[in-house]
Amino acid sequence: MRSFGLISIRSMVAAVGMATAMTLSVSASATPGVSDREILVGTIQDLSGPIAMLGTPVRDAMLMRFEEANQAGGVHGRMLRLAVEDAAYDPKRAVLAARKLVQRDQVFAFLANMGTPVVMATMQMIVDSGRPHLFPFSPHELTYTPLHPLKFQMFAPYQDYMDAAVRHMVGANGYRQTCLLYQDDDYGLEVMKGVEAGLAKIDMALVERTSYKRGATDFSSQVARLRAAGCDFVVLATVVRETVAVMAEARKIGWEVDMLVTASGYSAQTHELGGDAVEGLYGVTVLPHPYAEGADPALADWIDRYRARFGVAPNVWSAMGYTIADLFIQAADAAGPELTIEGFVSAMASLHTEGDIFGGPAYRFSPDDHLGNRYGRIAQIRDGRWEVLTDYVD
């Protein structure tokens, strides 16, 4: 009995010791992704799928901004690390990626997840896990509404900016027959809502609409259908590759109709891939493209540093990725040395910026409004490069 009692006591002491150690361990790492030395942030990008040409510069620019912060001592002494998962624009792969980043990697927050299908498949899981869901590349209204302490968006929503952009384009050019070609998913449907709302405000409606499946390469039937409907203005809810394919098909059959693409098709790759076929294309943007020619000294220096780091020139997606990372750094710094998720989102909800070297807007967040910007500008491809034509349209 004595022996049993001694073993029991020893077992109890060991158990208490283990429980205490576990409690201390949990307390020391109560904020996921945060240690004395590091802040781990996750991102889900397309690095191998149909919009890899967008995901790659976004990832690279975020890495660059984190590296710069680390070289300057980090955020309150903590180094920033970016955990990147490639979902290839596939919602199923994105769910697995989000689960890995939450459960295995234990990231602090998600930053700039790429693509509306990916975001819609993963956002609820992320916020349910208690992680901030920040600035996804999906201007969908659900990325900031209903108001949620963990959801923040900096990109003007599709519905708002397409409503304003369509009204501006029709008013400026006198179009009578507006049509829509859209990706058959949440992205395309959000754009459609904005286009329909804008036309309704000027007592007009879509004359024709036609869709395509994500990843499509042949648009001959859609273009033929829109032409047959007599469209004089076509709104494109497409991304870069699809935008080029649609315009190339229209030009091939001799149809010189004006087209306007959402911000998802506003990229240097559009005119680099499309050449003469995309000349004259209109697009919605928040930032001017960061061309080296004509850049002021601050922007020129950033372009040189980006090129030296990655061996290619940056594009507007690089600028957006860099801005996203910078906003995260500003909020993390404002949250103070004792970084918690509660402290971070409180800092995020009061963050105000005054513009940047890229010519972007001033972003404004508040406890009652987690959308930092609501407006876009109209640009057009002229002589092989994007030229911003307007201020922010409302």
N, C-alpha and C positions, 0 to 999 in steps of 0.2 A: 504494500500500500504506500509505504514511504517512497519507494522507487517510482511508482505511478504518479504520486503527488509531485515529486520533483520534476518528472518529465512534463507533467501537465503545466506546472509553473513555468518551466523553461519554454514550453510551447507558447504559453500565453504571453510571456515577455517577448519572445521572438515575433509573435503575431502583432503585438502592440508596436514593437519596433518597426516592423514592416509597414503597418498602417500609418505610423507617424511619418515614416520616410515618404510613403506615397502621398500623404497629405501635404507635406512640404513640397514635394515635386509638383503636385497639382497647383499649389499656391504660387510657386515660382513661375509656372507656365500657364497661369490662369487665362491669360490673353493669348489665344492661338497665334502662332507665327511671330511672336515677340519674345526675344531673350535680351539679356544684358548687352549683347553684341550685334544683334541682327533684327531686321524686320523682313519677313518673307511675304511677298505679294504674288498672287497667282493671276494668270491670264490665259484665256482660251482663244487661240488664233487659227486662221487658215494658213498653213505654211506649205500645203501640198495639194490643195483642191482648186476649185474654179476661181476663187478670189485670193489666191496666195500672193498675187501681185499687190494686194492691199495689206494683207496680214503681215508680210515680211517687213515692209518699211515701218509699220506701226510697232512691231516688236523691237526692231533695231533702234528706233528713236527712243523708246522707253528705256532700253538698256543703256543707251548713251546718256540720258539724263540721270539715271541712277548712278552710273559710273562717275559722272561729274560730281554728284552730291557726295559720293563716297570719298572721292579724292579731296573734297573739302572738309572731311571729318564725319560725314554721315548726318543723320538726324538725331540730335542729342547723343552723339557718340555711337549710335547704332548704324551698322552698314545695311544698305538696302539690297535685297536679292529678289530677282524676278524668276518665278517658276513658270515655265511656258509649256503648254500642252497644245498639240496640233489636232484640231477636230476636222480639218479638211472641209469645213462648211457643212458638216453632216450632224444633224441633231442627235442621232444615236451615239455617235462617237463623243459628242460634246457632253452628254450626260455622264458617260464613263470618265471623261476628263475632269468634270466638276467633282465627281465623287472622289476621285483620287486626290485632287488638290485639297478637298475638305478633310477627308478621313486620314489619308496617309501622310500628305505633306503638311497638313495643318497650317494652311496659309492664313494670314491676317485678314486679307481682303481680296476681292477680285477687281481687276482693272482692265477696262477696254476690251471686254469680250467681243468677238468679231462676228457680226451677221445676225439679222433678225431671227432666222430659224434656230440658230444656236442659242441666242439669248432667251427666246420664248421657251425653249426646252429645258433651260437650266436655272433661270432666275429664281424661281420659287424655291428650289432646293437650296440655293445659295443663301437666300435671306432666312430660310427656315433653320439653317445651320448657325445663324447669328453673325454671318460675315457681311460686311459692307459690299454692295454691288454698285460699282462706280463707273460712270461714263462709258457704257457699252456702245459699240458701233451699231446701234439700232435705234433710230429716232422714233421709237414706238411709244405711244402714250403710257403704256403699262410700265415703262422703265422709270417713271417718276410719279405716276398716279395709280391707285389712290396714295396719298401721302404715307410714306413708310420711313421710319428712322434710318433704315439701312440702304435706301435706294436714292441715288443721285445721278442726274443726267446733265451734260453740258451741251449736247447737240440739239438744235432746234428740231422739234418733232415733225415728222412727215406731214401730218395733217395740217399743222399751222403753216409751215413754209410753202407747201404746195398750193394751199388755198390762196395765199398771197401772191405766189409766183405766177399762177395761172391767170389770176385777175390782172396782174401787171402786164403779162404778155399779150393777152387779148385786148386790153385797153390800148397798149402801145402800137399794136400791129393790125388791129381790126379783123382778127380771125372770126370766121362764122361757123366753122365746122371742126370742133375740137374732138380729138379721139385719144384713146389710151391703149398702150401695150404694156402689160404688167406681168411680173413674175407671180405665179400662182401659189402664193403663200402669204404669211402675215405681212411681210414687207410690201408686196403688191397691193394687198387689200387696204393697208394704211394709206398708201399713196392715193388709191382710188377715192377713199373717203375725203381726202383733202382736195382733190381735183373736183369732185362733185360738189363739195361745199363752196368752193370758190366760184364755180360756174353758176350755182344757184343764186349767189349774191348779185349776179349781173343778169339774172333771168335767162340763163342758158343751161344746156345740159349736154352730156356726152352724146355725140352722134353715133359712135361705135366704140367698142372695147373688145380686146382679144388678149388671151393670156398665153404663157409658155411655162413649161416645167423647168425647175431649177437645173442648170447645167446644159440646157438645150444649145444646139449649134446651128440649126437650120430654121430660118425665120421666113422662108419664102411664102408660106401660106398665110401667115399673119400680116405680112406687108401687103400681099395681094388683097386681102380682105379689107384692110384700112384704105387702100387706094380706091377700091371699088365703092367704098362708102363716101368718097368725095372729101376726105379729110383735108383741111388746109393747115392744120396744126396738130402734131402728135406728141403727147406726153409719154415719156419712157420711164417706167419703173423697172429699170434694168441696172446691172452692174457693168463694169468696164468691157469685158469681152463681149457680152451680149449687146451692148450699145454699139460697138464697132460693127458687129455682124448685122444688126438691123439696118444701120445707115448704109453699109456696103450693099446690102440687098436692094434698098430703095434706089440708090444711085445706079446700080446695075440695070434696073428696069427703066431708068430715066425719070424717076419720080423725085422732084426737087422740093419736097415738102419741108417746112420748118419743123424741127424737133427740139424738145426740151427734156433733158435728163435730170433726175434727182441728184443729190449730192453723192449718191453711191456710184455714179458714173463720171463724177468730176475728178479727173486725175490726168497727169501727164501721159500715163500709159494709153489713154484714150486717143490722143492725137498721134502718139508715137506708133501705136499699132494701126490706127485707122488711116493715117495720111490724108490724102485729098478727100477720101470718102466722108470724113467727119468734119471737114471745113464748114463753118457756119453753124455747127451744133451749139445750142444754148444749154446751159447747165446752172444748177443752183449750188451755191457754195457759201461757206462762212468765211474761209480764209482765202486770200489770193494764193496762187501757186508760187512757191519759193524759187523762182528762176534766178540764176546767178547774174544774168544780164540785167543791169539796172538796179541790183540790190544795194541797199544802203550798207554802211560799214558793219553794223552789228549783224545783219542778216548774212552778209557775204562771209563774215568770219565763221558763223554757224555752219553755212554751207561747206566751207573748206574743211572744218573739223569733222563734219559728217562724212564727207567724201574720203578723208584720210582714214577714218575709222572703219568704213564699210566698203570702200572701193567703188562706190556708185554715187551719183548725184541724188540728193533727197527729193522727194515730191511732197505734195500736200498731205498725204497720209503720214509721212515722216513728221511733218510739222504738227499734225494733230496728235500723234503718239507722244511726241516730246512735250506738248502742252498738257496732255493728260497726266503724264508722269510728274510734271512740275506742279500741277494742282494737288496731286497726292502729297508731294513733299511739303508744300505750303501748309496743308491741313495737319499733317503729322507733326510738323514743327510747332504749329500753334497749339496742338494738343498737350505739349509739354513733355518733360522727361519720363513721367509715369504713364506710358502709353497704354491706354485701354481702348476697346472698341467704343464704349460710351463716350469717352473723352474725345476720340477722333471724330465721331459723327457730330458731336456738339460743335467742334471746331469747324467741321465741314459746313455745317448749317449756318455759319456766320461768315463764310469766306467771300471776300470781294476782291476782284482783280481790276487792273487799270489798263488792259490791253497788253500786247506783247510785241516781240520783234517781227512776228509774222503778219501783223496787221489784223489780228483777230479782235473779237469784241471784248468788252468788259464783262466778265462773268460775275453774276450776283446770285448768291444762295441765301436762303433765310430759313428759320425753323418752320415756316408755313409754306415754303416754295423751294423744292429741291431741283428745279429746272433752271440751269444757269443762263440760258439764252434761248430766245424764241424765234429768232429771225434769220433769214438767209439773204444772199445777194444774187443777182443775175449776172452770169458771165457768158462769154461766147468764144469759140475757137476761131481766131483770126490769124491768118498767116502762120498756122502751125503752132499756136500757143494760146492758152486761155487768157482772155482779157476781161477783167471785171467791169461791168457796164453800169451798175447801180450801187447805191448805198443799200442798207438793209430795207427790205420791202415789208410793208405791214398791210 
